[in-house]
Amino acid sequence: MTFRRAGDVRVLLAAGYALLLQVSHPTVGAGVSEHSQFRQDPWGRLLRTLDYACTMVYAGPQPAGQMGERIRSFHKHIYGTAQDGRRYHALEPEAYAWVHATLADAIVLAHQRFGRPFTGEQREQLWAEWRSLGRLLGVRDRDLPPGWGAFRDYFDEMVDDRLQHTAAVDEVLEALARPTPPALRALRGVGWSLARPPLGHATVLSSVGLLTPTLRRRFGVRWTRANDLELRAAGKVLRAMTPLMPSWLLNTGPGYLRWREEAIARGDVARADSVPASRSC
């Protein structure tokens, strides 16, 4: 199920949403603010996240196991002191498991709003597979709930009791709204000045629109009826496109791995700003 559905190109629309969920956890937010260069290089961060994600899902058991070991080993070195004086470490079980869990939520929600909605049985299968992938990263079974229904309770509890308006939330929102130009000559200068406003609008619309109303209020982000209607209309169009989409857009993972093969072999994924952000490939 993960192999078939995680690589749908429309899952990328939930990348910012997943990242906001992650950095609103106080430990993850502190680590991103202190160690990440997301604001300076959001496109590089996205590529390295996809390197990690697609390797775990599409590269096969041995590369996935190696990637899991690499990611966990790298996170041993992410620690420090948060603004409130609390010591933190990226491998705190709750925070480490939460990052992994948000990616499954992003896949399911992206398909519900923009793609091919999951049935109840499919959600259960995806979640069982996701917990298995977590073991390769060192996420223990006891750190995540056993079924999708229990996961929804866990998710609600995290939103209600643990997620905060961290400094990293504002950093991510700013980067989403005003993205820096990617390393593409066609999108430099005038090209980027034309592309940047609609791209920023679409990214913020999908990222904020997928948040719960509780988190929107907590983060202090404005969401209007017009925004909601725009997101609903976009979702309706994107869902209707499913029968017309070529297979490589319905599952981009294998093709992405071929494109990034050399970078992944160099270990570009294991850098200080490569804390997993999105489960789309």
C-alpha positions as CSV (number, residue, x, y, z in Angstrom):
1,M,0.0,0.0,0.0
2,T,2.8,2.4,0.8
3,F,4.6,1.6,-2.4
4,R,1.5,2.2,-4.4
5,R,0.3,5.4,-2.8
6,A,3.2,7.3,-1.1
7,G,4.7,8.4,-4.4
8,D,1.6,10.1,-5.9
9,V,2.8,13.6,-6.9
10,R,-0.2,15.2,-5.2
11,V,1.1,14.0,-1.8
12,L,3.7,16.8,-2.2
13,L,0.9,19.3,-1.5
14,A,1.0,18.0,2.1
15,A,4.7,18.5,2.6
16,G,4.4,21.9,4.3
17,Y,1.6,20.6,6.4
18,A,3.7,17.7,7.7
19,L,6.6,20.0,8.4
20,L,4.4,22.3,10.4
21,L,3.1,19.4,12.5
22,Q,6.7,18.3,13.1
23,V,8.2,21.7,14.1
24,S,5.3,22.5,16.4
25,H,6.6,19.7,18.7
26,P,8.9,21.6,21.1
27,T,11.9,19.2,20.7
28,V,11.7,19.1,16.9
29,G,11.1,22.8,16.7
30,A,14.1,23.6,18.8
31,G,16.3,21.3,16.8
32,V,15.2,22.8,13.5
33,S,15.7,26.3,14.7
34,E,19.2,25.6,16.0
35,H,20.5,23.1,13.5
36,S,18.6,23.4,10.2
37,Q,19.3,25.7,7.2
38,F,15.8,25.3,5.9
39,R,15.3,29.0,5.5
40,Q,18.4,29.4,3.4
41,D,17.9,26.3,1.3
42,P,14.3,25.0,1.4
43,W,14.7,23.3,-2.0
44,G,17.8,21.4,-0.9
45,R,16.0,20.4,2.2
46,L,13.0,19.1,0.2
47,L,15.3,17.1,-2.1
48,R,17.2,15.5,0.8
49,T,13.9,14.7,2.5
50,L,12.6,13.0,-0.7
51,D,16.0,11.1,-0.9
52,Y,15.4,9.7,2.5
53,A,11.7,9.0,2.0
54,C,11.9,7.4,-1.4
55,T,14.9,5.2,-0.4
56,M,12.9,3.9,2.6
57,V,9.8,3.0,0.5
58,Y,11.2,2.2,-3.0
59,A,14.8,1.1,-2.9
60,G,14.4,-2.3,-1.4
61,P,15.1,-3.9,2.1
62,Q,18.9,-3.5,2.2
63,P,19.1,0.2,1.1
64,A,16.1,1.0,3.3
65,G,17.9,-0.6,6.3
66,Q,21.1,1.3,5.6
67,M,19.2,4.6,5.2
68,G,17.4,4.0,8.5
69,E,20.7,3.4,10.3
70,R,22.2,6.5,8.7
71,I,19.3,8.7,9.7
72,R,19.3,7.5,13.3
73,S,23.0,7.7,13.6
74,F,22.9,11.3,12.3
75,H,20.2,12.3,14.8
76,K,22.5,11.3,17.7
77,H,24.3,14.6,17.0
78,I,21.3,16.9,17.1
79,Y,20.8,18.2,20.6
80,G,21.0,21.5,22.5
81,T,19.1,23.8,24.8
82,A,15.7,25.2,23.8
83,Q,14.7,28.8,24.4
84,D,13.0,27.9,27.6
85,G,16.2,26.4,29.0
86,R,15.1,22.8,28.5
87,R,17.7,20.3,27.2
88,Y,16.5,18.4,24.1
89,H,17.8,15.6,21.9
90,A,16.5,14.6,18.5
91,L,16.2,10.9,19.6
92,E,13.8,11.6,22.4
93,P,11.3,8.7,21.7
94,E,8.2,10.9,21.6
95,A,9.6,13.5,19.2
96,Y,11.4,11.0,17.0
97,A,8.2,8.8,16.7
98,W,6.0,11.9,16.1
99,V,8.1,13.0,13.0
100,H,7.6,9.5,11.5
101,A,3.9,9.4,12.4
102,T,3.1,12.8,10.8
103,L,4.2,11.5,7.4
104,A,1.6,8.7,7.4
105,D,-1.0,11.3,8.3
106,A,0.1,13.5,5.5
107,I,-0.2,10.7,2.9
108,V,-3.7,9.8,4.0
109,L,-4.9,13.4,4.3
110,A,-3.3,14.4,0.9
111,H,-5.2,11.6,-0.8
112,Q,-8.4,12.5,0.9
113,R,-8.2,16.1,-0.2
114,F,-6.4,15.9,-3.5
115,G,-6.0,12.3,-4.7
116,R,-7.5,8.8,-4.2
117,P,-9.1,8.6,-0.8
118,F,-8.2,5.5,1.3
119,T,-10.7,3.0,2.5
120,G,-10.7,2.0,6.1
121,E,-8.9,-1.2,5.3
122,Q,-6.3,0.6,3.2
123,R,-5.6,3.0,6.0
124,E,-5.0,0.2,8.4
125,Q,-2.7,-1.5,5.9
126,L,-0.7,1.7,5.3
127,W,-0.3,2.3,9.0
128,A,0.9,-1.3,9.7
129,E,3.5,-0.8,6.9
130,W,4.4,2.6,8.3
131,R,5.1,1.1,11.7
132,S,7.3,-1.5,10.1
133,L,9.3,1.2,8.3
134,G,9.7,3.0,11.6
135,R,11.5,0.0,13.0
136,L,14.2,0.5,10.4
137,L,14.6,4.0,11.8
138,G,14.7,2.9,15.4
139,V,11.1,3.9,16.2
140,R,10.0,1.3,18.8
141,D,6.6,-0.4,18.5
142,R,5.5,1.0,21.9
143,D,6.1,4.5,20.7
144,L,3.3,4.4,18.2
145,P,-0.3,3.1,18.5
146,P,-1.1,-0.3,17.0
147,G,-4.0,0.6,14.6
148,W,-5.4,3.6,12.7
149,G,-8.2,4.2,15.1
150,A,-5.7,4.4,18.0
151,F,-3.5,6.6,15.8
152,R,-6.3,9.1,15.4
153,D,-6.6,9.3,19.2
154,Y,-2.9,9.7,19.6
155,F,-2.8,12.4,16.9
156,D,-5.6,14.4,18.7
157,E,-3.8,14.1,22.0
158,M,-0.6,15.4,20.5
159,V,-2.4,18.4,19.0
160,D,-4.2,19.1,22.3
161,D,-1.4,18.5,24.7
162,R,2.0,18.7,23.1
163,L,2.1,20.9,19.9
164,Q,3.1,24.5,20.4
165,H,3.5,27.7,18.4
166,T,7.3,27.4,18.3
167,A,9.7,29.8,16.6
168,A,10.3,27.2,14.0
169,V,6.6,27.3,13.0
170,D,7.0,31.0,12.1
171,E,10.2,30.2,10.2
172,V,8.5,27.5,8.2
173,L,5.5,29.7,7.4
174,E,7.7,32.5,6.2
175,A,9.7,30.2,4.0
176,L,6.6,28.7,2.5
177,A,5.1,32.1,1.8
178,R,8.3,33.6,0.3
179,P,10.3,30.7,-1.1
180,T,13.9,31.3,-2.3
181,P,14.6,30.5,-5.9
182,P,15.6,26.9,-6.8
183,A,18.9,26.2,-8.5
184,L,17.3,26.3,-12.0
185,R,18.4,28.9,-14.5
186,A,14.9,29.2,-16.0
187,L,13.6,30.3,-12.6
188,R,16.1,33.0,-11.9
189,G,15.5,36.8,-12.3
190,V,12.3,37.6,-14.1
191,G,11.2,34.0,-14.2
192,W,11.3,33.6,-10.5
193,S,9.6,37.0,-9.9
194,L,6.7,35.7,-11.9
195,A,6.6,32.2,-10.4
196,R,7.2,33.1,-6.7
197,P,3.9,34.7,-5.8
198,P,1.5,32.0,-7.1
199,L,3.8,29.2,-5.8
200,G,4.0,30.8,-2.3
201,H,0.2,31.3,-2.3
202,A,-0.5,27.7,-3.3
203,T,2.0,26.3,-0.8
204,V,0.6,28.2,2.1
205,L,-3.0,27.5,1.0
206,S,-2.4,23.7,1.0
207,S,-0.2,23.7,4.1
208,V,-2.4,25.9,6.3
209,G,-5.6,24.5,4.8
210,L,-4.8,21.0,5.9
211,L,-4.2,22.0,9.5
212,T,-6.9,21.6,12.1
213,P,-8.7,24.8,13.1
214,T,-7.2,24.4,16.6
215,L,-3.7,24.5,15.2
216,R,-4.5,27.4,12.9
217,R,-5.7,29.5,15.9
218,R,-2.7,28.4,17.9
219,F,-0.2,29.4,15.2
220,G,-2.1,32.7,14.6
221,V,-2.6,32.1,10.9
222,R,-5.5,33.6,9.1
223,W,-8.0,31.3,7.3
224,T,-11.0,32.7,5.5
225,R,-14.1,31.3,3.8
226,A,-12.6,32.3,0.5
227,N,-9.4,30.3,1.3
228,D,-11.5,27.3,2.2
229,L,-13.5,27.5,-1.0
230,E,-10.3,27.9,-3.1
231,L,-8.8,24.8,-1.5
232,R,-11.9,22.8,-1.9
233,A,-12.1,23.7,-5.6
234,A,-8.5,22.8,-6.1
235,G,-9.0,19.5,-4.5
236,K,-12.0,18.7,-6.6
237,V,-10.1,19.4,-9.8
238,L,-7.0,17.4,-8.7
239,R,-9.2,14.4,-7.7
240,A,-10.9,14.5,-11.0
241,M,-7.6,14.4,-12.8
242,T,-6.8,10.9,-11.5
243,P,-8.0,8.9,-14.6
244,L,-5.9,11.2,-16.8
245,M,-2.7,11.1,-14.9
246,P,0.2,9.0,-16.3
247,S,1.6,6.2,-14.2
248,W,4.8,8.1,-13.5
249,L,2.9,10.9,-11.7
250,L,0.7,8.4,-9.8
251,N,4.0,6.9,-8.5
252,T,7.0,9.1,-8.8
253,G,9.2,7.2,-6.3
254,P,11.1,4.8,-8.6
255,G,11.8,7.5,-11.2
256,Y,12.9,9.9,-8.5
257,L,15.4,7.4,-7.1
258,R,17.0,7.0,-10.6
259,W,17.3,10.8,-10.9
260,R,18.9,11.2,-7.5
261,E,21.0,8.1,-7.5
262,E,24.4,9.8,-7.4
263,A,23.4,12.3,-4.7
264,I,22.0,9.6,-2.5
265,A,25.2,7.5,-2.9
266,R,27.2,10.6,-1.8
267,G,25.2,10.7,1.4
268,D,23.7,14.1,0.7
269,V,20.6,13.0,2.7
270,A,22.6,12.9,6.0
271,R,23.1,16.6,6.6
272,A,22.1,18.9,9.4
273,D,18.9,20.1,7.7
274,S,17.8,16.6,6.6
275,V,15.4,15.8,9.5
276,P,12.6,14.1,7.6
277,A,9.8,16.4,6.6
278,S,7.4,14.8,4.3
279,R,6.4,11.4,3.3
280,S,5.8,12.3,-0.3
281,C,8.1,11.0,-3.0
